[in-house]
Amino acid sequence: MNYKLTQSNYRHLVVGTETKIPIKNGQFISAINFDNAASTPPFVSVMEEINNFSKMYSSIHRGTGYKSKLSSQLFEDARSIILKFVNADPHNDTVIYVKNTTEAINKLSYRLWDGNKKSVILSTWMEHHSNDLPWRNKFQVDYVQTDSLGKLSLENLEYKLNKHKGNVKLVTVTGASNVTGYVNPIHKIAELAHRYQAKILVDGAQLVPHNAVNMKPKNPLQHIDYLVFSAHKMYAPFGIGVLIGPQETFTRGISEFVGGGTAETVTHDWVVWENPPHKEEAGSPNVMGVVALVAAIKTLTALGMRNIDHYENELTNYANTKLSSIPGITLYSHTAQGEPRIGVIPFNIKGIDHEQVATILSNEAGIAVRTGCFCTQPYIQQLLSISPKQMEFYKNNEKAPRPGVVRLSFGLYNDFSEINVLTHLLERIIKHPKTYIN
């Protein structure tokens, strides 16, 4: 890769990449966004599609007007486009629209709950809270361990599957970590889960925007049963997410959230529920969000997920090389050449609080990063070697500064010159800390 390349070939496809913002000295400079794991700006194509469709927008499903019928058709056709994007089974899988990945996982936790107190959910030490907390009040939850580098242990996964003797209902795992950027071997995990009669859920919030995802590879044991992801992390931030899984999962029982649109016939004595996915989508749906998601999928598909993955990997490798050469910086993710990862890099500067580093980057160079634990507190505690006793201290001292790291997360529109701005400033901060710290 030619590291002299200064600008991404995809930059013009994203809204706001050249927006000027004020910094501490009063000057206006181009904003640098290295906080894409939290949320991404929209594609230009997404904004254009929303503006074009807005002239035809109408309430869907039961309207008889032309705009309503058109909107309804678009809303339903989008499910097939989404299924195709991740190679789901168009005959047996369904797409349920939700607000985001968090709602999708919560919904599935309710729909899988069968009242069996022996049922076990295997989560992992590297999960976002959204793929941990929803399971706790319904199932026994056990956690697959990670190794000294924070990578998932397949050996421990198999040990836990065997330990629970057929009671594991679901293995739920992130496709890619929002802290370290590690990409998990989801098909190997699926094969292990299925050999022990468990199903698998992949939290694709961080994976789907950056890598091609295949829910149904040739080997049936490696199929992904459930996949969830959010549009706001894939250049369509308009409040939509999806839960993909077998239609039969949602045929039985009642959704945890019901109301308009979920019932076919209602009396005061009985209800005939709609078939899935509609029985799971109460209330007026987010049609504009679906329009945005489809536009983003079309753009990502046209660019090619492999091309995006390749470019972002080169960007990440370049940043890692630059950062690792700066004395005083500790990196918390480590991958070998060719090992899959997404563009997420966690680090700290020795002797400077993570929040202070982020403030300096923003004030001095208009660089946006995120700091803290990123809703993955147990994982951060492990990466930083924070003991349970230390956590008790934080529990009892609410005002004590919390441990954490600085996180860089790249999008396809970021470029090498932006990384140079970042690393040059980090070098200056480390050499002259008193200049930047009050």
C-alpha positions in Angstrom: 0.0 0.0 0.0 1.3 3.5 -0.8 1.2 5.2 2.6 2.0 8.5 0.8 -1.7 8.5 -0.2 -3.2 11.3 1.8 -6.9 11.1 1.0 -9.4 8.3 1.0 -11.0 7.6 -2.4 -14.3 7.3 -0.5 -14.2 10.6 1.2 -16.5 12.4 -1.2 -19.2 9.9 -0.5 -19.7 10.9 3.1 -21.5 14.1 4.3 -19.5 16.6 6.3 -15.9 15.4 5.7 -14.6 18.9 5.0 -16.7 20.7 7.6 -14.7 23.4 9.5 -14.9 23.6 13.3 -13.4 25.9 15.8 -10.5 24.9 18.0 -9.0 26.4 21.2 -7.0 29.2 19.5 -10.1 30.4 17.7 -9.1 29.2 14.3 -11.4 27.0 12.1 -10.0 23.7 10.8 -11.4 20.6 9.1 -12.9 18.2 11.7 -11.2 14.8 12.0 -13.6 12.1 13.2 -12.0 9.0 14.7 -15.2 8.1 16.6 -16.9 6.0 14.0 -17.4 3.0 16.2 -20.0 5.1 18.2 -21.8 6.3 15.1 -21.0 7.4 11.5 -22.1 10.4 9.5 -24.5 9.6 6.6 -23.5 8.8 3.1 -24.3 11.5 0.5 -26.4 8.8 -1.3 -28.4 8.3 1.9 -29.3 11.9 2.2 -30.2 12.1 -1.5 -32.5 9.1 -1.2 -34.2 10.4 1.9 -34.8 13.8 0.2 -36.1 12.1 -3.0 -38.4 9.7 -1.2 -39.7 12.4 1.2 -42.0 13.6 -1.6 -43.7 10.2 -1.7 -43.6 9.4 2.1 -46.9 8.2 3.6 -48.1 6.0 6.4 -47.9 2.4 5.4 -49.7 -1.0 5.3 -53.4 0.0 5.4 -53.5 3.1 3.4 -55.2 3.0 0.0 -53.6 6.1 -1.5 -50.8 5.8 -4.1 -48.1 7.2 -1.7 -49.1 4.8 1.0 -49.0 1.8 -1.3 -45.7 2.9 -2.7 -44.2 3.4 0.8 -45.6 0.1 1.9 -44.0 -1.7 -1.1 -40.6 -0.1 -0.4 -40.8 -0.9 3.3 -41.5 -4.6 2.6 -39.1 -5.0 -0.4 -36.3 -3.7 1.8 -36.4 -6.9 3.9 -35.2 -8.9 0.9 -32.4 -6.4 0.2 -31.2 -6.7 3.8 -31.4 -10.5 3.8 -29.3 -10.6 0.5 -26.7 -8.2 1.9 -25.8 -10.7 4.7 -26.7 -13.9 2.7 -29.5 -14.9 5.0 -32.0 -17.5 4.0 -34.8 -15.8 2.1 -37.2 -18.7 2.6 -36.8 -19.3 6.3 -35.3 -16.1 7.8 -37.1 -12.8 8.5 -36.1 -9.2 9.1 -37.6 -7.4 12.1 -37.1 -3.7 12.2 -36.1 -2.2 15.5 -34.5 1.1 16.6 -31.0 -0.3 17.1 -28.9 -3.3 18.0 -29.7 -2.9 21.7 -33.4 -3.2 21.1 -32.8 -6.2 18.7 -30.9 -8.2 21.4 -33.5 -7.3 24.1 -36.3 -8.4 21.8 -34.6 -11.7 21.1 -34.0 -12.3 24.8 -37.7 -12.1 25.4 -38.6 -14.3 22.5 -36.2 -17.0 23.5 -37.2 -17.0 27.1 -39.1 -20.2 27.8 -39.2 -20.1 31.6 -36.7 -23.0 31.9 -34.4 -22.1 34.8 -31.8 -24.5 33.5 -31.4 -22.7 30.2 -28.0 -21.1 29.8 -26.8 -18.2 27.6 -23.1 -18.2 26.8 -22.0 -14.6 26.5 -18.3 -13.6 26.5 -15.9 -11.3 28.4 -15.6 -9.0 25.4 -19.3 -8.2 24.9 -20.9 -4.8 24.9 -23.3 -4.4 27.8 -26.2 -4.7 25.3 -25.2 -8.3 24.6 -24.9 -9.1 28.3 -27.4 -7.3 30.4 -30.6 -8.3 28.5 -30.0 -11.9 29.2 -29.3 -11.7 33.0 -32.9 -11.5 34.3 -34.1 -14.4 32.2 -31.4 -17.0 31.9 -28.4 -18.4 33.6 -25.5 -16.4 32.0 -22.0 -17.7 31.7 -19.0 -15.9 30.1 -16.5 -17.4 27.7 -13.1 -16.2 28.7 -10.6 -14.2 26.7 -6.8 -14.7 26.7 -4.1 -12.3 27.9 -4.4 -10.2 24.8 -8.2 -10.0 25.1 -8.9 -12.4 22.3 -11.7 -14.9 22.6 -10.7 -18.5 23.6 -12.4 -21.1 21.5 -11.0 -23.7 23.9 -12.9 -22.1 26.8 -16.0 -21.9 24.6 -16.0 -25.6 24.0 -15.3 -26.2 27.7 -18.3 -24.1 28.7 -20.5 -25.9 26.1 -19.5 -29.2 27.5 -19.8 -28.1 31.1 -23.4 -27.1 30.8 -24.4 -30.5 29.3 -26.9 -29.5 26.6 -28.5 -26.7 28.5 -26.9 -23.9 26.5 -29.7 -22.3 24.5 -27.6 -19.7 22.8 -24.0 -18.6 22.3 -24.1 -14.8 21.8 -21.0 -13.2 20.6 -19.8 -9.9 19.0 -18.7 -10.2 15.5 -16.0 -7.6 16.1 -15.0 -5.9 19.3 -15.8 -2.2 19.7 -12.8 -2.0 22.1 -10.0 -3.9 20.5 -11.2 -4.3 16.9 -10.7 -8.0 17.1 -12.8 -9.9 14.6 -14.2 -13.2 16.0 -14.3 -16.4 14.0 -18.0 -16.5 13.9 -18.4 -19.5 11.7 -16.0 -21.6 13.9 -18.0 -20.4 16.9 -21.3 -21.4 15.1 -20.0 -24.9 14.3 -19.0 -25.4 18.0 -22.4 -24.1 19.2 -24.3 -26.3 16.8 -22.3 -29.4 17.7 -23.6 -28.9 21.2 -27.2 -28.3 20.1 -27.0 -24.5 20.8 -27.8 -21.7 18.5 -25.7 -18.6 17.8 -26.4 -14.9 17.8 -23.9 -12.5 16.3 -23.9 -8.9 17.4 -22.9 -7.4 14.1 -23.0 -3.7 15.1 -19.3 -3.3 14.5 -18.7 -6.1 12.0 -21.4 -5.5 9.3 -20.2 -1.9 8.3 -16.7 -3.1 7.7 -16.7 -6.8 6.6 -18.7 -9.0 4.3 -21.0 -11.1 6.5 -22.3 -14.5 5.3 -25.0 -16.0 7.5 -25.3 -19.2 5.4 -21.9 -20.5 4.3 -21.8 -23.9 2.5 -21.2 -25.9 5.8 -24.6 -26.0 7.5 -23.0 -26.3 10.9 -21.4 -22.9 10.3 -24.7 -21.1 9.7 -25.5 -18.0 11.8 -28.9 -18.3 13.4 -29.4 -14.7 14.4 -27.7 -11.5 13.4 -28.3 -8.0 14.7 -26.9 -4.6 13.5 -27.6 -0.9 13.4 -27.8 1.5 10.5 -26.3 4.4 12.4 -22.9 2.6 12.4 -23.1 2.1 8.6 -23.6 5.6 7.3 -27.4 5.8 7.8 -28.0 7.4 11.2 -31.8 7.6 11.1 -32.9 5.4 13.9 -33.2 1.9 12.4 -31.7 -1.5 13.2 -32.6 -5.1 12.4 -32.9 -8.5 13.9 -32.5 -11.3 11.5 -33.4 -14.9 12.4 -35.7 -17.9 11.6 -39.3 -16.9 11.2 -40.3 -19.9 13.3 -38.7 -18.2 16.4 -41.3 -15.5 16.2 -44.3 -17.5 15.2 -45.0 -18.8 18.7 -45.8 -16.6 21.7 -46.4 -12.9 21.9 -44.0 -10.0 21.4 -42.8 -8.1 24.5 -44.0 -4.9 22.8 -47.5 -4.9 21.3 -50.0 -2.5 19.9 -51.0 -1.1 16.6 -49.9 -3.2 13.6 -49.3 -6.4 15.7 -52.8 -7.8 15.7 -55.0 -9.0 12.9 -58.3 -9.2 14.9 -59.0 -7.9 18.4 -62.0 -8.2 20.7 -62.1 -7.6 24.4 -61.9 -11.4 24.9 -59.3 -12.6 22.4 -56.6 -11.5 19.9 -55.4 -13.0 16.6 -51.9 -11.9 16.2 -50.3 -11.0 12.9 -47.7 -13.3 11.4 -44.0 -12.4 11.9 -42.3 -10.1 11.3 -45.3 -7.7 11.7 -46.4 -9.1 15.1 -43.0 -7.9 16.3 -43.2 -4.3 14.9 -45.7 -2.4 17.1 -46.6 1.2 16.3 -45.9 3.4 13.3 -42.7 2.1 11.7 -39.6 4.1 10.8 -40.0 4.1 7.0 -37.4 6.9 6.5 -34.9 4.8 8.5 -35.5 1.8 6.2 -35.0 4.0 3.2 -31.7 5.2 4.7 -30.6 1.7 5.5 -31.3 0.4 2.0 -29.5 3.3 0.4 -26.4 2.6 2.6 -26.5 -1.1 1.8 -26.6 -0.2 -2.0 -23.6 2.1 -1.6 -21.6 -0.4 0.5 -22.4 -3.1 -2.0 -21.3 -1.0 -5.0 -18.0 -0.1 -3.3 -17.5 -3.8 -2.3 -17.1 -4.9 1.3 -13.8 -6.5 0.6 -12.4 -3.2 -0.9 -13.6 -1.4 2.2 -12.1 -4.0 4.5 -8.8 -3.8 2.6 -8.6 0.0 2.8 -9.5 0.2 6.4 -7.0 -2.4 7.3 -4.2 -0.5 5.6 -5.3 2.6 7.5 -5.3 0.7 10.8 -1.9 -0.9 10.1 -0.4 2.5 9.3 -1.9 4.0 12.5 -0.6 1.1 14.6 2.9 1.5 13.2 3.0 5.2 13.9 1.5 4.8 17.4 3.8 1.9 18.4 6.8 4.0 17.6 5.9 6.8 20.1 7.4 6.3 23.5 4.9 6.6 26.3 1.9 5.1 24.4 0.4 1.8 25.4 -1.7 -0.1 22.9 -4.3 -2.6 24.0 -5.0 -4.5 20.8 -2.5 -6.8 19.1 -3.0 -8.6 15.8 -0.5 -10.4 13.6 -0.1 -9.6 10.0 -3.1 -10.8 8.1 -5.2 -11.5 11.2 -8.7 -10.1 10.7 -9.6 -6.9 12.5 -11.6 -3.7 12.1 -10.3 -0.2 12.4 -10.4 0.2 16.2 -7.3 1.0 18.2 -7.4 1.5 22.1 -4.5 3.3 23.7 -3.3 5.3 26.7 -0.6 7.8 27.3 1.5 7.1 30.4 0.8 9.7 33.1 -2.1 11.4 31.4 -5.8 10.6 32.1 -7.6 9.2 29.1 -10.3 11.9 29.3 -7.7 14.6 29.3 -6.0 13.2 26.2 -9.3 13.3 24.3 -10.0 16.9 25.4 -6.5 18.0 24.2 -7.0 16.3 20.8 -10.3 18.1 20.3 -9.2 21.5 21.5 -5.9 21.5 19.7 -6.6 19.8 16.4 -10.4 19.2 16.1 -9.9 15.4 16.5 -12.9 13.5 17.9 -12.2 10.3 19.7 -14.0 8.4 22.5 -12.7 7.5 25.9 -13.8 5.4 28.9 -15.1 1.8 28.8 -17.4 2.0 25.8 -20.2 0.0 27.5 -17.8 -2.9 27.9 -16.7 -2.5 31.5 -15.7 -6.1 32.4 -13.6 -6.3 29.2 -11.8 -3.0 30.0 -11.2 -4.1 33.5 -9.5 -7.2 32.2 -7.4 -5.3 29.6 -6.3 -2.8 32.2 -5.8 -5.5 34.9 -8.2 -3.9 37.3 -9.0 -6.2 40.2 -12.5 -6.8 41.7 -11.2 -5.0 44.9 -10.3 -1.9 42.9 -13.8 -2.0 41.3 -15.3 -2.0 44.8 -13.4 1.2 45.4 -15.0 2.8 42.4 -18.4 1.5 43.4 -18.1 3.2 46.8 -16.5 6.4 45.5 -18.7 7.7 42.7 -16.7 10.9 42.1 -13.4 9.1 41.7 -12.0 9.3 38.1 -12.9 6.1 36.3 -10.3 4.0 34.5 -10.5 3.7 30.7 -8.7 4.1 27.4 -8.7 6.4 24.4 -10.3 4.8 21.4 -9.6 5.5 17.7 -12.1 4.1 15.3 -11.9 4.6 11.6 -14.4 4.8 8.8 -13.9 4.4 5.1 -13.6 8.1 4.6 -10.7 8.6 7.0 -7.2 9.0 5.5 -3.5 8.8 6.2 -3.0 12.5 6.5 -5.5 12.6 9.4 -3.5 9.9 11.2 -0.4 12.0 10.7 -2.1 15.0 12.3 -3.0 12.8 15.3 0.4 11.2 15.8 2.3 14.5 15.5 0.1 16.0 18.2 0.5 13.0 20.4 4.3 13.3 20.1 4.1 16.9 21.1 1.8 16.1 24.1 4.2 13.5 25.4 7.3 15.7 24.9 5.8 18.8 26.3 2.9 17.7 28.6 2.9 21.0 30.7 2.1 22.9 27.5 -1.2 21.1 27.1 -2.2 20.1 30.7 -3.5 22.9 33.0 
